Structures are given as structure tokens and as C-alpha cells.
């Protein structure tokens, strides 16, 4: 479990930073991460069940699954219990508003990592999103919810058939990406990216600036300008961009 010391030493994340990250595409964020030597922070293969739910940004709340075993997980009456036999329910009740449930399902989609009941509970609590590198069930219902839910597949099989929830709020791997509790998770209709918490502020600022710059550069490419000297911009194009920014600010 996460210690009090770890909670104290986490740098604060402002609502302005989250709003900036949420407004940026995952493509822009991965570019800025790459510039900082983070090669792969995008969850490859994890896609939204409900792309119309909108973009999100929030702190990671982690949940880790291990393989189920017949003497531990084949009694559905465990769902009535508290504690180690039902860590998944404990996580859903413990996660806070604005956080993102990140589930390490070991890239195993044979059984569901959650369904629409748990999604509804989290949505009503104000949770920002739920992500797994496995499968969700009740995909038809979840697809109609205004709640971002990302997975690799949809399945009807119940979780205990292949998964046991082992612990929460510890470092996990999700779709091959390391996720630490408190990391900032950002998602859009393309997918999900993990932003290390310590660099979230500077990344938000630089990503926001990149989005503005590329909005201008796109107008030039769309009007027939060549890539060379435009994308990436040379000194003359950057001067045009500065003038464009000044006009935008004045307006």
C-alpha cells in the first residue's frame, strides 16, 4: 500500500495543469515525453469502449491482478466479503473523485476486469476514467455511459475465472507501461498516455504551446506549403507564427 511519506512527497498537481493536459492530444503528449527521453508512455492496444465520453486527465489509482486459482477465487460469495478476498471492490470504494483506475490485468482478456456496475459506482463518485490492459464486460451498456472506459477487448466471462485482485496503490504495469500511484493519466479518443507526475506541469505547458504552434502550421500545410521549412518550422516560419500568435492574442 502507498505510505503516508509517499503521499507527502508527491508534488502537487494544479487544476490548471490537468486542464492543459486534458486539452492536448495524446500524440502531442507522447512527442513531448519523447523529447524528455520517455520512449513509450502510450498504452498500445488499449482503446475506448465509448469514444464519445470525451477526454480526461487525472491521478492514477492502481489495481493489480494476478492469475486466479481454484481454491481462492471460484466462490462468488467472496463478493460479499471485505478485505483480501475482494480487493477489487475495496479499490472501487477507495478511489477518489478525479482519479483514474488503472488495472494491471497482465494483458489477459479472457475474463473481465470490471463491468457496468463497477463503472456506474465510479462514475457516480466522480472518478475520471477506468483503464485495463485486459477486457471489460457489459460493453454495450458501458458504451452508452458518459464515463471514459478503455480496454483491449470486451468479454462476457466473469473476473474470477482468470483474475484475482491482489493489491492496490502499488506500482503496476499496464499494456507494457510502468504506472506509479499518482502518475497523471491522460486519455482521448485515440488512447491513453501515462505522464510521470514530477514533470506533469512543464509537460502541460510545453504541450499546450505545441498544440497552438501546430494549429498554425497545419493552416500552412493545408494551404499547400512544403514540409521542408514548415514542419518542423524554420526561422522564417517561426517569425510568421509569432506574428500569428500576436494577432490571436489581440483578438
Secondary structure, 3 states (H helix, E strand, C coil): CCCHHHHHHCCCCCHHHHHHHHHCCHHHHHHHHHHCCCCCCECCCCEECCHHHCCEEEEEEEEEEEECCHHHHCCHHHHHCCCHHHHHHHHHHHCCCCEEEEEECCCCCCCECCCHHHHHHHHHHCCCEEEECCEECCHHHHCCCCCEEEECEECCCCHHHCEEEEEECCCEEECCEEECCCCEEEEECCEEEEECHHHHHHHHHHHHHHHHHHHHHHHHHHCCCCCCCCCCCCHHHHHHHHHHHHHHHHC
